[in-house]
Amino acid sequence: MTDPEPTQSEPTADDSTRPVRRRSTALAAVLLVVAAAALWASSRMTWVQVDSADGLGTDRITDLDGGTWAAATTPLALALLAAVAAAFAVRGRAVRIVAGAVALVAVAAAIPVVQLFTSGVDPGTAQQVAELPDRATVVATDVFPLPAILAGVGACVALAAAVVLWRAPSAQAGLSSKYDAPAARREAAVRNAEADEPVTERTLWDSIDAGHDPTVDHEDDDAEDDPDTKSGESGTRR
């Protein structure tokens, strides 16, 4: 009697949504990289120019870039780059945790932009950020809108990436099972064998590694291990 051929499992819901998940992860990664680049570029540009006088000489002009005026801009850009790796590394509900973290980063990046355009530049704050001496007086301040707009665009793109990650399927991202530890794959193979699930090529090799023969029916194994069956086949000994 020949052993039955391993049956190929039917496509599951996870298999049908895997291309969608991959596209969602790739799109989110691109958006995160764009947002991080926008924030980083904005942090290197001049946001505010402070004109001060101390009564001892000519007026002093101080340029405050994004990394100085909005000090969190550079760390937030690095956080978005870290989110790219996290989007590919996590799976299931953890993806939504990453999406929530990205949304918080986007809000944090937008706060100084909104404050700059709504409240303007406070002379006391400008003097403190520029680290001017106490005797100095802020005469005038100039706002450069382009870097702030760039940071605002980066925040919006990061928020869009968070939405893409949040709306992705629940099994979103995560490394393939081929990267699982051998012990984890063997345990999964044992569970699949006990549940009598269809055998795939992957589970076939995992079952062999676990010491199980996936081509033999479990009922036949039980019958072979049953002493009554063995005695019935061999007859009664006298």
Beta strands, then each sheet from edge to edge (+ up, - down):
strand 1: 46-53
strand 2: 60-65
strand 3: 137-143
sheet 1: 2+ 1- 3+
end
